[in-house]
């Protein structure tokens, strides 16, 4: 899992997409927000249930996928 303890997958949550701590917040949503210019601080303010480490791990996970690495995630 390479230290990605906040990124989970569960077929019953968001159709099995990679999510933050079993919540209905997908890694893709976070990466899209960053790509559109939203800062980490702005996301933390807009989504108070997220933590800084959630966002950083989502970006790290997306980077690993972009490199073509297979990443096994915990089930929420």
Sine and cosine of phi, psi and omega as CSV:
sin_phi,cos_phi,sin_psi,cos_psi,sin_omega,cos_omega
0.00,0.00,-0.24,0.97,0.11,-0.99
0.81,0.59,0.64,0.77,0.08,-1.00
0.98,0.18,0.18,0.98,0.00,-1.00
-1.00,-0.06,0.89,0.45,-0.09,-1.00
-0.98,0.22,-0.14,0.99,0.00,-1.00
-0.98,-0.19,-0.14,0.99,0.00,-1.00
-0.98,-0.18,0.85,-0.52,-0.08,-1.00
-0.78,-0.63,0.28,-0.96,0.10,-0.99
-0.71,-0.70,0.66,-0.76,0.04,-1.00
-0.48,-0.88,0.83,-0.55,-0.02,-1.00
-0.83,0.56,-0.40,0.92,-0.03,-1.00
-1.00,0.04,-0.09,1.00,-0.02,-1.00
-0.87,-0.50,0.88,-0.48,0.05,-1.00
0.79,0.61,0.64,0.77,0.07,-1.00
0.84,0.54,0.54,0.84,0.07,-1.00
0.99,0.16,0.16,0.99,0.04,-1.00
-0.95,0.33,0.41,-0.91,0.05,-1.00
-0.90,0.43,0.81,-0.58,-0.07,-1.00
-0.80,-0.60,0.19,-0.98,0.06,-1.00
-1.00,-0.02,0.88,-0.47,0.10,-1.00
0.71,0.71,0.63,0.78,0.06,-1.00
0.97,0.24,0.04,1.00,0.02,-1.00
-0.99,0.13,0.11,-0.99,0.02,-1.00
-1.00,0.03,0.63,0.78,0.06,-1.00
-0.90,-0.44,0.91,-0.41,-0.07,-1.00
-1.00,0.01,0.42,-0.91,0.11,-0.99
-0.85,0.52,-0.66,0.75,-0.01,-1.00
-0.85,0.52,-0.64,0.77,0.01,-1.00
-0.89,0.46,-0.68,0.73,0.00,-1.00
-0.91,0.40,-0.71,0.71,-0.01,-1.00
-0.90,0.44,-0.64,0.76,0.06,-1.00
-0.88,0.48,-0.66,0.75,0.02,-1.00
-0.88,0.48,-0.71,0.70,0.02,-1.00
-0.89,0.45,-0.69,0.73,0.00,-1.00
-0.89,0.45,-0.45,0.89,0.01,-1.00
-1.00,0.02,0.04,1.00,0.08,-1.00
0.98,-0.21,0.01,1.00,0.03,-1.00
-0.94,0.34,0.75,-0.66,0.01,-1.00
-0.99,0.13,0.29,-0.96,0.06,-1.00
-0.85,0.52,-0.68,0.73,-0.01,-1.00
-0.88,0.47,-0.66,0.76,0.03,-1.00
-0.90,0.43,-0.64,0.77,0.03,-1.00
-0.91,0.40,-0.65,0.76,0.01,-1.00
-0.89,0.45,-0.57,0.82,0.03,-1.00
-0.95,0.30,-0.67,0.74,-0.04,-1.00
-0.96,0.28,-0.51,0.86,-0.04,-1.00
-0.81,-0.58,0.98,0.18,-0.12,-0.99
-0.89,0.46,-0.26,0.97,0.03,-1.00
-0.99,0.13,-0.12,0.99,0.09,-1.00
-1.00,-0.01,0.44,-0.90,0.08,-1.00
-0.86,-0.50,0.40,-0.92,-0.03,-1.00
-0.78,0.63,-0.71,0.70,-0.03,-1.00
-0.89,0.46,-0.52,0.85,0.08,-1.00
-0.85,0.52,-0.73,0.68,-0.05,-1.00
-0.93,0.37,-0.70,0.72,-0.01,-1.00
-0.89,0.45,-0.65,0.76,0.03,-1.00
-0.93,0.36,-0.56,0.83,0.05,-1.00
-0.89,0.46,-0.68,0.73,0.02,-1.00
-0.92,0.38,-0.66,0.75,0.03,-1.00
-0.87,0.49,-0.71,0.70,0.01,-1.00
-0.88,0.47,-0.70,0.71,0.02,-1.00
-0.88,0.48,-0.63,0.78,0.04,-1.00
-0.90,0.43,-0.64,0.77,0.04,-1.00
-0.89,0.45,-0.67,0.74,0.03,-1.00
-0.91,0.42,-0.63,0.78,0.01,-1.00
-0.90,0.44,-0.48,0.88,0.06,-1.00
-0.98,0.17,-0.08,1.00,-0.01,-1.00
0.99,0.12,0.26,0.97,0.02,-1.00
-0.99,0.14,0.62,-0.79,0.10,-0.99
-1.00,0.05,0.74,-0.67,-0.04,-1.00
-0.81,-0.59,0.84,-0.54,0.05,-1.00
-1.00,0.02,0.78,-0.62,-0.04,-1.00
-0.95,-0.30,0.43,-0.90,0.09,-1.00
-0.95,0.30,0.48,-0.88,0.09,-1.00
-1.00,-0.01,0.72,-0.70,-0.02,-1.00
-0.99,0.15,0.00,0.00,0.00,0.00
